[in-house]
Structure formats: structure tokens, C-alpha cells
Amino acid sequence: MEQTYQYAWIIPFLPLSVPILIGVGLLLFPAATKSLRRIWAFQSVLLLSIVMIFSINLSIQQINSSVIYQYVWSWIINNDFSLEFGYFIDPLTSIMSILITTVGILVLIYSENYMFHDRGYLRFFAYISFFSTSMLGLVTSSNLIQIYIFWELVGMCSYLLIGFWFTRPVAANACQKAFVTNRVGDFGLLLGILGFYWITGSFEFRDLFQIFNNLIYNNELKNFFLTLCAVLLFSGAVAKSAQFPLHVWLPDAMEGPTPISALIHAATMVAAGIFLVARLLPLFIIIPHIMNLISIIGIITVFLGATLALAQKDIKRGLAYSTMSQLGYMMLALGMGSSRSALFHLITHAYSKALLFLGSGSLIHSMQTIVGYSPNKSQNMVLMGGLTKYVPITKSAFLFGTLSLCGIPPLACFWSKDEILNDSWLYSPIFAIIAWSTAGLTAFYMFRIYLLTFEGHLNAHFQNYSGKKNTSLYSISLWGKEDSKVNNKNFRLLTLLKMKNTESASFFSKTIFRIDENARNRNQPFLTISPFGNKKTFSYPYESDNSILFPILILVLFTLFVGFLGIPFNGVDLDILSKWLNPSINLLHQNSTNLTDWSEFVKEAVFSVSIAYLGIIIAFFLYKPLYSSLKNFDLINSFVKRNLKIIFSEKLITGIYNWSDNRGYIDAFYTTYLKGGLRRVSELTHLFDRQVVDGITNGVGLMTFFVGEGMKSIGGGRISSYLFLYSSYVSIFLLIYFLLSRS
């Protein structure tokens, strides 16, 4: 067993070979590397699969033996200072590594098709493999310095992936916003790490916790400095996990490719903050007020994310705010001491949200074949609708993910969210009311997304956009440029195959093709490989290819069954999660309820499920009749408001809509006061530097110049004159000194 643990270093470093080999290949053999690019996707999937199998093996051993293993080696040794590097394997590490690898493998398989015609295909797989390496290195780190190094690498990879299409200004701005916002939290994290090293003299987790407990027990620490260091540590998690007030980067991160949105929002970047708080929970739990701060930030983020998702038109931004809200639930659970519930929800939410994002990518892939649907329009839910008959598999999978996120049993998120809601009653009734009401909002906005996307008639959107019933179809490049020449021979061949009988819309084409007016409404043969060797018939929009649907269907299975890992019934021994986490997390500090029978469970679950169903019913009441009764989509807002007036006042509805549509005015506040204030301070500093600092320097120079010029005119070359002036100056100074000494 110990020999298996000794090879745990392959968990972070095995995927690193992909970006290294791609870089060397492009440097030495660029033509061959680009022509055989599918090999790199296969290699990425293979290596991450090996890491997944190894992680599962370690997890099985930990469940059976409850072993925590740490291996370190010295890196820097200087007098009393020693910095060690190594890896730390416990149940928390194994859970995170399995989560990262399973979601990562499915995203890689999905990306091979989704990104196939993109010019940055190799660059994409190099980035995503390095992203996986950074995240796996973070969760296996044995000390705070090592965590910080991989923490920064995760931030760097997210910057590169969010701005993957950097030629689009909106994507370039989004990655800069994410980078700068996370730098605020990361600087606080670094200060917190240095503060705790100053207190304890160690970066290692075990030594840090033990020394810190002894200092607290002996009352040798000042509460203010202690709390300040803990808040600085927590600020890093606030930024990475998009908690209020450093959440503003998350919706803009949707400018990256959809597979990256799934990876960032499910198992990697946003999960890093939750992991850090869970890892340091033995430290936080004995510091005054810090647990209250974590729970307060969590509950604010829960409610804020849900309200900001209510009126979003972009499907990916709606899911992004949903992620923000669900991360708030996890942070709330950690602040309440329910670490088991938080990690359970991290697992269930990761698979459900990855399913939703990959499903949205399949929809975007389909919508970009419709008349005039550019990348930004293909994500607009108002321009969708009626997709059920065109993408039935994606629709069914998306429905499972939606029901799971709403908390409908027996899907995955129901089990974890219900635990958090029940624990909130034990912690604070006010927090519980907010958390339960947000569960209803979650059900409402998720079914709003589902109904706007799949129900109704696509023709109504199409006619409203084009302005006439019959119009021409175009292929819109994600790069936003029209080009009459395509240099890639493989791409040209694929385009000719697609255009064999009727010109078709190409998803990632650099060329804009004119297509028959009624092409969308008739079936078109399409060359594809199916498991049975039959040709498929597609209409516009059409269902995605098998390599895109396969990861989605696997995630459906996870969404259906992963929740059963943490069912907390003593009578039925299914609570594998508690056994798994017991060695690494002190369950004595948890508030989570361990249910003993089904009757008690039903009593506690019926209210949360009722709240969810209420949100779904309201969404159906507002949006289900929309498509059967309206053909002009300018009437959408008036239709919804007219129905809402039955329940709420017009001013309240308008206020909520404006609040959500304007992102809670938080971005505007930062732009006006924070960014504008910094600009004004910079201008004042520049003015002070130019007028005062430079003025003094220039004034001294000018004074020296004028004095020199004056002295030059005085000098005549006579030594007797110089001696006379010298003696006069000495006499004057002696007289002044004599008078001052007498007084």
C-alpha cells in the first residue's frame, strides 16, 4: 500500500507532458505536429484517464484503511528556515482529484469535436492540460507555499483560456478582468500565508494546525492580528470561488470556449476556493468571528447570484450566476461547520453544472447554423425556443441537469442541497429563510432558462430577427472576419463535403457562404459515422455529433446516481462520503444532521422540494404560454410583466428586472467609484509628482544655474579682490555669531 502512495506524484505531473510535447513539437516539427493534432487530444485523454484510475485506487485504499500519507523533500534550507515540497494524500485530496479528472476527461472528449476547426486547436489542448496539472498540483500540495504556487498557475491558465479568442475585444477584456480581480484576492492570500508563518514558523499543514492549537490553548496570540491573517487567507478563496464582493469576473469568463466554461465552473478554478477553506477549516474553526464571516459572505453570495440570474438573456451568463449562487451554498455550509455537506454539494453540483454547460455548448453549436446567428446571438435565449424537436437528446440531458440543480429528488443536487438547508435552521433562522427562498429562485430561473430555450416555435424568433419570412443563411466566423481564401486543405475538403448537394453553414469557418433561402426547413444528408454505419439526416438546427453527446450522456448518469454516495441514513449503510472524509475533516465540529429513518427525512425534505416546485410552477405560469400565444418577441417583456402584476406590483417587478439586468449595479459601482477613484488618485499623484517633486528638483537646478551665472560676473581674476570678499564674508559671519551668543 505504501508503495502505491509513493507514486502519487504522478497525479499532478503526468498531464504536464502534453503541453511540453506540444511545445517541443511545434518548435522542432511544426508541420507534423499540426497535421497530427488529433493525437494530442487522444494523449490528453489517455494521461488524464491514468491519473483518474490512480486516484480511484488511492481512494479505495483510504476508505478501507483511513490512511493519511505525506511525502516531502527539502527544497531550501538556510539556518532555521526550511522550505519543503511534497504531496499530501488524504480523503479530501482524493475526492478533488477524482472530480477534476472525471470532469476533465469528459470535457477533453467534448472539446475534440467542439474545437476541431478552430485555428488554436493545439494551443487549446496545451492550455487545458496545463490547467489540469495546476489544479491537481494544488489539491495534492502539502503546505501553503506550494498551494500558492499552483494557485497562481491556475489563475494564469484561466487567464489564457478565458481570453482564448483574444482577437475579440470582449474576450480580451474578460480575461483581464478575471486576472485583475483574482490578483486582489491572491495578494491577500499571500499576506495571510506570511502572517501565519510569522505566528507558527511553519507552512506545513500538520505542523501549522498543531502549533496554532497550542498557541490558542495557551492564550499567546492577539485576536485582532489573528483574525486579520485569517481574513486575508479567506480573501483568496473569495476571489477564486467568485464570492461577493469579488464575483464580478465570473459572468465575463463566459467569453471563453464553452468547454472551458464547463471546466472552470464545475471542477477546477471555482472549486479551488472551496477546497482551500475546507483544507484550512481546522484553522478557521478556532478563530473568533471568522466562521461567522465565512457564513455571511456565503449567504450574501447565495441570494445575490440567484437574483442576478433572474433576467439574464445569455444562456451561459445565466448558468454562471447559478454557479455563483451554488458556490455560496457551499461557503455557507463551511461557515456553519458542515464541511461534509459543503463537499457533498461540491461533488453533485460539479457534475450537474458540467452537464448544463456542455448541453448549452451543444445548443450554441446548433444555433450557429441558423440565419444570421453570430456567436453572441447564438447564446441569447430570447432568440432560441422550439429546439425540442431539433435537439431531443440535448434537451433531455439539459432537463436532467435543470431538475438536479432545482433540488428535485432523486437527482444529485437534491441530497446535498437539502442537507445544507436543514443545517441552516440549526445555525440561524434568518440564514435559513434566505437559503430556502433562494432555493425557490433557483428553480424559477433554471426553468426559465429551460423554457426559453426549448419550448415554443423557433420560426417566431427567426422571423423576428431577420425581419422577413424568407432570408439567406450565413456562416458566421467566431473570429468575426470574412475571408475568401482558406489555406487549410483538410478544412477545405470538409467544407466541400458539406456543400456537396446544398451549401451549408460551417460552424468555425473563416469564409461566409451564401445558402439557399429554405435550407433550414428541409432535411439534408450529412456525412457522419454512427455506431450502426447509417447516414443521419439533419435539419437546421441539428443534434450534435456523437463525440459531443457522449460526454453529455455520461454526465447524465453522474447526475442521476452520484447523490447516492452521501445519503445519510444509519439504517441503510450508504453514507460512503462520511467514511471517506472522516480522517481528514473533524466531523465533531459539524452541525449536519444524520437522519435515522425515512419518515424523518421526508419531513425535512418536503418543504425544500415544495419550494422548488413552487418556483417551477411560477416559471411555467410566466413562460410556458409565451410561445404558443406570441409570435412577435418584442412583446416578451410586456407579457411577463402583465402576468407578474397579478402577484406583485409593477414597481417591484421593474426594480427586480433592472437589478438583475444591470448585474446588481455592482459593476457600475466599481467602474464609477473604485476604478474612477483610482484614476482620480492616480491623476492627483501624477500632478503632485510633476508639480512638487519635479518642481523642487528643477528649482534646485535653476537656482544653481542662476547662482553660477551671478558668481561668474563677480569673478574678475584679481586675487586681492577674492581675499577682500573672503575676509568680508568671514567678518560678517563672526559678527552675526557674536551677536547671537550675547543674546
C-alpha positions in Angstrom: 0.0 0.0 0.0 2.7 2.4 0.9 4.4 1.7 -2.4 1.3 2.9 -4.1 1.3 6.2 -2.2 5.0 6.8 -3.1 4.0 7.1 -6.7 1.2 9.7 -6.0 3.4 12.4 -7.5 2.2 11.3 -11.0 -1.2 12.8 -10.2 -0.2 16.4 -10.9 2.8 15.8 -13.2 1.5 13.2 -15.7 -0.8 15.6 -17.7 2.1 18.1 -17.8 3.8 16.1 -20.6 1.1 17.2 -23.1 1.9 20.9 -23.2 5.6 20.2 -23.0 5.4 17.8 -26.0 3.2 20.1 -28.0 5.6 23.0 -27.4 8.6 20.9 -28.4 6.8 19.5 -31.4 5.7 23.0 -32.7 9.3 24.2 -32.2 11.1 21.3 -33.9 8.4 19.7 -36.2 5.7 22.3 -36.7 4.1 20.8 -39.9 3.9 17.3 -38.5 2.6 18.5 -35.1 -0.2 20.5 -36.7 -1.1 17.7 -39.2 -1.4 15.0 -36.5 -3.1 17.2 -34.0 -5.8 14.7 -33.0 -3.1 12.6 -31.5 -2.6 15.3 -28.8 -6.3 15.1 -27.9 -6.0 11.3 -27.5 -2.9 11.7 -25.4 -4.5 14.3 -23.2 -7.5 11.9 -22.5 -5.2 8.9 -22.0 -2.9 10.5 -19.5 -5.8 12.1 -17.5 -7.5 8.7 -17.5 -4.4 7.1 -15.9 -4.5 9.8 -13.2 -8.2 9.1 -12.7 -7.6 5.4 -12.2 -4.7 6.0 -9.9 -6.8 8.4 -7.8 -9.7 6.0 -7.6 -7.2 3.3 -6.4 -6.0 5.6 -3.7 -9.5 6.5 -2.6 -10.5 2.8 -2.3 -7.4 2.2 -0.1 -8.3 5.2 2.1 -11.9 4.1 2.5 -10.7 0.7 3.7 -7.8 1.8 5.9 -8.3 5.6 6.7 -4.7 6.4 5.9 -3.2 9.9 5.5 0.1 9.9 3.7 2.6 12.8 3.3 5.9 12.7 1.5 8.1 15.8 1.5 11.7 16.7 0.5 13.7 19.8 1.3 13.9 22.5 -1.3 15.5 25.4 0.5 17.5 25.1 3.8 19.0 28.2 5.4 19.9 28.3 9.1 16.5 28.0 10.9 14.4 28.3 7.7 13.5 25.2 5.8 11.1 25.1 2.8 9.8 21.6 1.8 7.9 20.4 -1.2 5.9 17.3 -1.4 2.4 15.8 -1.7 -0.3 15.2 0.9 -2.8 12.4 0.2 -5.9 12.3 2.3 -9.6 11.8 1.5 -10.1 15.4 0.6 -7.3 15.2 -1.9 -8.6 12.0 -3.4 -12.2 13.4 -3.7 -10.9 16.5 -5.5 -8.6 14.6 -7.8 -11.3 12.2 -8.9 -13.7 15.1 -9.5 -11.1 17.0 -11.6 -10.1 14.0 -13.7 -13.6 12.7 -14.4 -15.0 16.1 -15.5 -11.7 16.9 -17.2 -11.8 13.7 -19.3 -15.3 14.3 -20.4 -14.5 18.0 -21.3 -11.5 16.8 -23.3 -13.6 14.3 -25.3 -16.2 17.0 -25.9 -13.6 19.6 -26.9 -12.0 17.4 -29.6 -15.1 17.9 -31.7 -16.2 21.3 -30.5 -12.8 22.9 -31.2 -11.8 20.8 -34.2 -12.0 23.5 -36.8 -10.5 26.2 -34.6 -7.1 27.6 -35.5 -6.0 27.4 -31.9 -6.7 23.7 -31.5 -3.3 22.7 -30.3 -3.0 25.7 -28.2 -6.3 24.9 -26.6 -5.2 21.4 -25.6 -1.9 22.6 -24.3 -3.7 25.2 -22.1 -6.3 22.8 -20.8 -3.7 20.1 -19.9 -1.6 22.6 -18.0 -4.8 23.8 -16.3 -5.5 20.2 -15.1 -1.9 19.9 -13.9 -2.1 23.1 -12.0 -5.4 22.2 -10.3 -4.2 18.6 -9.4 -0.9 20.1 -8.0 -3.0 22.5 -5.9 -5.1 19.7 -4.3 -2.1 17.5 -3.6 0.0 20.3 -2.1 1.5 19.6 1.4 2.0 23.2 2.5 0.7 26.8 2.0 3.6 28.0 -0.2 3.1 25.1 -2.6 -0.6 25.8 -2.7 0.1 29.4 -3.5 2.4 28.5 -6.4 -0.2 26.2 -8.0 -2.9 28.8 -7.1 -1.2 31.3 -9.3 -0.7 28.8 -12.1 -4.5 28.1 -12.0 -5.1 31.8 -12.3 -2.6 32.1 -15.2 -4.3 29.2 -17.1 -7.7 30.7 -16.5 -6.5 34.0 -18.0 -5.2 32.2 -21.1 -8.4 30.1 -21.5 -10.9 32.9 -20.9 -9.1 35.0 -23.4 -8.5 32.1 -25.8 -10.2 34.1 -28.6 -8.1 37.1 -27.8 -8.8 38.7 -31.2 -12.3 39.5 -29.9 -12.0 42.6 -27.7 -14.7 41.4 -25.4 -12.8 38.2 -24.7 -9.5 40.1 -24.1 -11.3 42.4 -21.7 -12.9 39.5 -19.9 -9.6 37.7 -19.2 -8.0 40.9 -18.0 -10.9 41.5 -15.6 -10.7 37.9 -14.3 -6.9 38.3 -13.8 -7.0 41.6 -12.1 -9.9 40.7 -9.8 -8.2 37.5 -8.7 -5.0 39.4 -8.1 -6.8 41.3 -5.3 -7.7 38.1 -3.5 -4.3 36.4 -4.3 -2.4 39.3 -2.7 -4.5 38.9 0.4 -3.8 35.2 0.4 -0.1 35.8 0.2 -0.2 38.2 3.1 -2.3 35.7 5.1 0.2 32.9 4.4 3.1 35.1 5.6 1.2 36.1 8.7 0.6 32.6 9.8 4.2 31.7 9.1 5.2 34.6 11.4 2.8 33.2 14.1 3.7 29.5 13.8 7.0 29.3 12.0 5.7 26.6 9.6 4.0 26.3 6.2 3.2 22.6 6.6 -0.5 21.8 7.3 0.1 19.3 10.2 2.7 21.4 12.0 0.7 24.6 11.3 -2.5 23.2 12.9 -0.7 21.7 15.9 1.4 24.7 16.7 -1.6 27.0 16.2 -3.8 25.0 18.5 -1.1 25.1 21.3 -0.8 28.8 20.9 -4.5 29.3 21.2 -4.7 27.0 24.2 -2.0 28.9 26.0 -3.6 32.3 25.0 -0.4 33.6 23.5 -1.9 35.3 20.4 -3.6 38.6 19.9 -7.1 38.2 18.5 -7.0 41.2 16.1 -3.9 40.1 14.3 -5.1 36.5 14.3 -8.4 37.4 12.8 -6.8 39.7 10.2 -4.5 36.9 9.0 -7.5 34.6 8.7 -9.5 37.2 6.7 -6.6 37.6 4.3 -6.3 33.9 3.8 -10.1 33.8 3.2 -9.9 36.6 0.7 -8.1 34.3 -1.7 -11.0 31.9 -1.6 -13.4 34.7 -2.1 -11.8 35.7 -5.4 -11.3 32.2 -6.8 -14.8 31.0 -5.9 -16.5 34.2 -7.1 -17.9 35.2 -3.7 -19.2 38.6 -3.0 -17.7 41.2 -3.5 -15.1 39.7 -5.8 -17.5 37.8 -8.0 -17.6 40.3 -10.9 -15.2 38.3 -13.1 -17.3 35.2 -13.3 -20.0 36.1 -15.8 -17.5 37.7 -18.1 -15.5 34.5 -18.1 -18.2 33.1 -20.4 -16.3 34.7 -23.3 -14.0 31.7 -23.4 -14.9 28.5 -25.2 -17.9 26.6 -23.7 -15.8 23.5 -22.7 -13.7 25.9 -20.6 -16.8 27.4 -19.0 -17.8 23.8 -18.0 -14.3 23.0 -16.6 -13.9 26.3 -14.7 -17.4 26.4 -13.3 -17.6 22.7 -12.4 -14.4 21.1 -11.1 -11.4 23.4 -11.3 -11.0 27.1 -10.7 -14.1 27.9 -8.7 -13.7 24.7 -6.7 -10.2 25.8 -5.6 -11.6 28.4 -3.1 -14.0 25.8 -1.6 -11.1 23.3 -1.3 -8.8 25.9 0.4 -11.4 26.8 3.0 -12.1 23.1 3.6 -8.4 22.3 3.9 -7.9 25.2 6.4 -11.1 24.6 8.3 -9.3 23.2 11.4 -7.5 26.6 11.5 -10.6 28.7 10.9 -12.9 26.9 13.2 -11.0 28.1 16.4 -10.5 31.7 15.3 -13.1 34.1 16.7 -15.6 35.6 14.2 -14.0 34.1 11.1 -16.6 31.3 10.8 -19.4 33.9 11.0 -17.7 35.9 8.3 -17.5 32.9 6.0 -21.2 32.1 6.5 -22.2 35.8 6.0 -20.3 36.0 2.7 -21.8 32.7 1.7 -25.4 33.7 2.3 -24.9 37.0 0.6 -23.5 35.2 -2.4 -26.3 32.7 -2.4 -29.0 35.3 -2.7 -27.1 37.7 -4.9 -26.2 35.1 -7.5 -29.9 33.9 -7.7 -31.3 37.4 -8.1 -28.7 38.3 -10.8 -29.7 35.2 -12.8 -33.4 36.1 -13.0 -33.3 38.3 -16.1 -30.2 37.2 -18.0 -30.6 36.7 -21.7 -27.3 34.9 -22.4 -27.6 31.2 -21.5 -24.0 30.9 -20.3 -24.2 34.0 -18.1 -27.4 32.7 -16.5 -25.6 29.4 -15.7 -22.6 31.5 -14.5 -24.7 33.3 -11.9 -26.2 30.0 -11.0 -22.7 28.7 -10.3 -22.1 31.7 -8.1 -25.2 31.1 -6.1 -24.4 27.4 -5.6 -20.8 28.2 -4.5 -22.4 30.5 -2.0 -24.3 27.4 -0.6 -21.0 25.6 -0.2 -19.3 28.5 1.5 -22.4 28.9 3.8 -22.1 25.2 4.8 -18.3 25.6 5.5 -19.1 28.7 7.6 -21.6 26.7 9.6 -19.1 24.0 10.2 -20.9 21.5 7.9 -17.9 20.6 5.8 -19.4 17.3 4.8 -22.4 19.0 3.3 -20.2 21.5 1.5 -18.0 18.9 -0.1 -21.0 16.8 -0.9 -22.6 19.7 -2.7 -19.3 20.5 -4.5 -19.4 17.0 -6.0 -23.0 16.9 -7.0 -23.0 20.4 -8.3 -19.9 19.8 -10.4 -21.4 17.0 -12.4 -24.8 18.7 -12.8 -23.2 22.1 -13.8 -20.8 20.4 -16.2 -23.8 18.7 -17.8 -25.6 22.1 -18.2 -22.6 23.9 -19.7 -21.8 21.1 -22.2 -25.5 21.0 -23.0 -25.5 24.7 -23.6 -22.5 24.3 -25.9 -24.4 21.7 -27.9 -27.2 24.3 -28.3 -24.7 27.0 -29.3 -23.2 24.6 -31.8 -26.7 24.1 -33.3 -27.9 27.7 -33.2 -24.9 29.0 -35.2 -26.3 27.2 -38.2 -29.3 29.5 -38.3 -29.8 32.6 -40.3 -27.6 35.4 -39.1 -26.8 33.8 -35.7 -23.4 35.1 -34.8 -21.6 33.9 -31.6 -23.3 36.4 -29.3 -26.7 35.9 -30.8 -26.5 32.1 -30.6 -26.2 32.3 -26.8 -29.2 34.6 -26.5 -32.2 32.6 -25.1 -34.7 35.2 -26.4 -33.6 34.2 -29.9 -34.0 30.5 -29.2 -37.1 28.4 -28.4 -38.7 25.5 -30.1 -35.5 23.4 -30.1 -37.1 20.3 -28.6 -37.8 18.6 -32.0 -34.4 19.5 -33.3 -32.1 18.5 -30.4 -34.1 16.0 -28.4 -31.1 14.3 -26.7 -29.6 17.6 -25.6 -33.0 18.7 -24.4 -33.5 15.6 -22.3 -30.0 15.9 -20.8 -30.4 19.6 -20.1 -33.7 18.8 -18.3 -32.0 16.3 -16.0 -29.3 18.9 -15.1 -32.0 21.6 -14.6 -34.1 19.3 -12.3 -30.9 18.4 -10.3 -30.0 22.0 -9.7 -33.5 22.8 -8.7 -33.2 20.1 -6.0 -35.8 17.6 -7.3 -35.4 14.1 -5.9 -33.8 11.7 -6.5 -31.2 13.7 -8.6 -27.8 14.5 -7.3 -28.1 18.1 -6.0 -31.2 17.3 -4.1 -29.4 15.2 -1.5 -26.6 17.8 -0.9 -28.6 21.0 -1.0 -31.2 19.5 1.3 -28.5 18.8 3.9 -27.3 22.5 3.7 -30.9 23.8 4.0 -31.5 21.6 7.1 -28.2 22.6 8.7 -29.0 26.3 8.2 -32.0 26.0 10.6 -29.7 24.8 13.3 -27.3 27.7 12.6 -29.5 30.8 12.1 -33.2 31.1 11.2 -32.5 34.2 9.2 -29.9 32.5 7.1 -32.3 29.5 6.7 -35.1 31.7 5.4 -32.8 33.3 2.9 -31.3 30.0 1.8 -34.8 28.4 1.4 -36.2 31.3 -0.5 -33.1 31.2 -2.8 -33.9 27.5 -3.5 -37.2 28.7 -4.9 -35.5 31.4 -7.0 -33.1 28.7 -8.3 -35.9 26.6 -9.5 -37.6 29.6 -11.2 -34.6 30.9 -13.1 -33.4 27.4 -14.1 -36.8 26.5 -15.6 -36.9 30.0 -17.2 -33.7 29.0 -19.0 -35.1 25.7 -20.0 -38.5 27.0 -21.2 -36.9 30.0 -23.1 -34.5 27.6 -24.8 -36.5 24.5 -25.7 -40.2 25.4 -25.7 -42.2 27.3 -28.3 -41.6 27.9 -32.0 -38.2 28.6 -33.5 -39.7 30.3 -36.5 -41.1 33.2 -34.4 -37.5 34.1 -33.3 -36.2 33.6 -36.8 -38.7 35.8 -38.5 -38.4 38.5 -35.8 -34.6 38.6 -36.2 -34.4 38.5 -40.0 -37.3 41.0 -40.5 -38.8 38.9 -43.3 -40.0 35.4 -43.6 -37.5 34.2 -46.3 -33.9 35.2 -45.8 -30.5 33.9 -46.5 -28.4 31.8 -44.3 -24.8 32.7 -43.5 -21.9 31.1 -41.6 -20.5 33.5 -39.1 -16.9 33.0 -38.0 -16.1 33.2 -34.3 -13.1 35.3 -35.4 -15.5 37.9 -36.9 -13.7 38.2 -40.2 -14.7 37.4 -43.8 -12.1 35.7 -45.9 -12.4 34.3 -49.4 -9.3 32.0 -49.0 -8.9 29.0 -46.8 -5.4 27.7 -46.5 -6.2 24.5 -44.5 -6.6 21.7 -47.0 -8.4 19.5 -44.5 -10.8 22.2 -43.7 -11.4 23.0 -47.4 -12.2 19.3 -48.0 -14.6 19.2 -45.1 -16.3 22.3 -46.4 -16.7 20.8 -49.9 -18.2 17.6 -48.4 -20.7 19.7 -46.5 -21.6 21.7 -49.6 -21.8 18.7 -52.0 -25.5 19.0 -52.6 -26.6 22.1 -50.9 -24.3 24.8 -49.4 -24.3 24.5 -45.7 -23.4 26.7 -42.7 -20.0 25.9 -41.3 -19.5 26.5 -37.6 -15.9 27.7 -37.3 -15.4 28.6 -41.0 -13.4 31.7 -41.9 -15.5 32.0 -45.0 -19.0 33.3 -45.3 -21.1 31.1 -47.6 -24.5 32.1 -49.0 -27.0 29.4 -48.6 -30.4 28.6 -50.1 -33.2 30.5 -48.5 -35.2 27.5 -47.3 -32.3 25.3 -46.4 -33.2 25.3 -42.7 -36.6 23.8 -43.3 -35.6 20.8 -45.3 -33.6 17.7 -44.4 -30.0 17.5 -45.6 -27.8 14.4 -45.9 -24.7 14.7 -43.8 -21.6 12.5 -43.9 -21.1 11.1 -40.4 -20.1 8.0 -38.7 -22.7 6.3 -36.5 -22.5 3.2 -34.4 -24.6 1.3 -36.9 -23.0 2.7 -40.0 -26.1 4.5 -41.2 -26.2 8.0 -42.6 -28.0 10.6 -40.4 -30.4 13.2 -41.6 -30.0 16.7 -40.1 -32.2 19.8 -40.2 -31.2 23.2 -39.0 -30.6 23.4 -36.1 -29.5 19.8 -35.8 -28.4 17.5 -33.0 -24.7 17.5 -32.2 -22.3 14.7 -33.2 -21.7 11.5 -31.1 -18.4 12.7 -29.6 -20.3 15.8 -28.2 -23.3 13.8 -27.0 -21.2 11.0 -25.4 -19.8 13.2 -22.5 -23.2 14.8 -22.0 -24.9 11.3 -21.6 -22.1 10.2 -19.2 -22.8 13.3 -17.1 -26.5 12.5 -17.1 -25.6 9.2 -15.4 -23.5 11.0 -12.8 -26.3 13.4 -12.2 -28.7 10.5 -11.6 -26.6 8.4 -9.3 -23.7 10.3 -7.7 -26.0 11.7 -5.0 -26.5 8.3 -3.5 -22.9 8.3 -2.3 -23.8 10.6 0.6 -27.3 9.5 1.7 -27.0 9.9 5.5 -29.1 7.0 6.8 -27.8 4.9 9.6 -30.3 2.1 9.0 -29.1 1.8 5.4 -25.3 2.0 5.3 -25.0 4.2 2.2 -23.1 7.1 3.7 -19.8 6.4 2.0 -18.9 10.1 2.0 -18.7 10.4 5.8 -16.5 7.3 6.0 -14.3 8.8 3.2 -13.9 12.2 4.8 -13.6 11.1 8.4 -9.7 11.0 8.5 -9.2 14.5 7.0 -12.1 16.5 8.4 -13.0 16.7 12.1 -16.7 15.7 12.0 -17.1 16.5 15.7 -17.4 20.2 14.6 -20.1 19.6 12.1 -23.7 20.6 12.5 -25.1 18.3 9.8 -28.0 16.1 10.7 -27.6 12.3 10.5 -31.1 11.1 9.7 -32.2 7.8 11.1 -35.2 6.8 9.1 -37.2 7.7 6.0 -40.1 9.4 7.9 -37.7 12.0 9.5 -36.1 12.5 6.1 -39.4 13.1 4.3 -40.5 15.6 7.0 -37.3 17.7 6.4 -37.2 17.3 2.7 -40.9 18.0 1.8 -40.6 21.7 2.4 -37.5 22.2 0.3 -39.0 20.2 -2.5 -42.2 22.2 -2.2 -40.3 25.5 -2.5 -38.6 24.1 -5.6 -41.8 23.0 -7.2 -43.3 26.4 -6.4 -40.5 28.1 -8.4 -41.1 25.7 -11.3 -44.8 26.3 -11.3 -44.3 30.1 -11.4 -41.8 29.7 -14.3 -44.3 27.6 -16.2 -47.1 30.1 -15.5 -45.0 33.0 -16.8 -43.1 31.4 -19.7 -44.9 28.3 -20.9 -47.8 30.1 -22.6 -45.4 32.6 -24.1 -44.5 30.7 -27.3 -48.0 29.4 -28.1 -49.5 32.8 -27.9 -46.8 35.2 -29.1 -45.2 35.5 -32.5 -43.7 38.9 -32.0 -41.0 38.7 -29.5 -40.9 42.4 -28.8 -43.9 41.5 -26.6 -42.0 39.2 -24.3 -41.3 41.7 -21.5 -44.8 43.1 -21.5 -46.3 39.6 -21.5 -44.2 38.5 -18.5 -44.8 41.8 -16.6 -48.5 41.5 -17.2 -48.6 38.1 -15.6 -46.4 39.1 -12.8 -48.6 42.1 -12.0 -51.2 39.5 -10.8 -48.9 38.6 -7.9 -46.5 41.6 -7.4 -46.6 45.4 -8.0 -45.3 46.8 -11.2 -42.6 48.9 -9.5 -41.3 45.8 -7.7 -41.1 43.8 -10.9 -39.4 46.6 -12.8 -36.9 47.1 -10.0 -36.1 43.3 -9.8 -35.7 43.2 -13.6 -33.4 46.2 -13.7 -31.4 44.9 -10.7 -30.7 41.6 -12.5 -30.2 43.0 -15.9 -27.7 45.5 -14.6 -25.8 43.0 -12.5 -27.0 44.5 -9.3 -25.3 47.7 -10.3 -22.1 46.3 -8.6 -20.0 46.5 -11.8 -21.2 50.1 -12.4 -20.3 50.9 -8.8 -16.8 49.5 -9.2 -16.4 51.4 -12.5 -17.6 54.7 -11.2 -16.2 54.8 -7.7 -13.4 52.2 -7.4 -12.0 52.5 -10.9 -12.8 56.1 -11.2 -11.5 56.8 -7.7 -8.2 55.1 -8.5 -8.0 57.1 -11.7 -8.5 60.3 -9.8 -6.0 59.4 -7.2 -3.5 58.5 -9.9 -4.1 61.8 -11.6 -3.5 63.7 -8.3 -0.4 61.6 -7.7 0.9 62.4 -11.2 0.1 66.1 -10.6 2.0 66.1 -7.3 4.9 64.3 -8.8 5.1 66.7 -11.8 4.5 69.9 -9.9 6.0 69.3 -6.5 8.7 66.6 -6.7 9.8 67.6 -10.2 9.3 71.3 -9.3 11.7 71.1 -6.4 14.3 69.2 -8.4 14.0 71.6 -11.3 14.0 74.6 -8.9 17.3 73.5 -7.3 18.8 73.1 -10.8 17.6 76.6 -11.9 18.9 78.1 -8.6 22.3 76.6 -9.1 22.3 77.9 -12.7 21.5 81.5 -11.7 23.9 81.4 -8.7 26.6 80.2 -11.1 25.8 82.9 -13.6 26.0 85.6 -10.9 29.2 84.3 -9.5 30.7 84.3 -13.0 30.0 88.0 -13.4 31.6 88.8 -10.0 34.8 87.0 -10.7 37.4 89.3 -12.2 40.7 87.3 -11.9 42.3 89.5 -9.2 43.4 87.6 -6.1 43.3 90.7 -3.9 39.6 91.1 -4.7 38.9 87.5 -3.8 40.7 87.9 -0.5 38.8 91.1 0.3 35.4 89.3 -0.4 36.5 86.3 1.7 37.5 88.5 4.6 34.3 90.5 4.4 32.2 87.3 4.5 34.2 86.0 7.5 33.8 89.3 9.3 30.0 89.3 8.7 29.6 85.7 9.9 31.7 86.4 13.0 29.6 89.5 13.8 26.4 87.5 13.5 27.8 84.7 15.7 28.9 87.3 18.4 25.5 89.0 18.4 23.7 85.7 18.7 26.0 84.4 21.5 25.5 87.7 23.5 21.7 87.4 23.2 
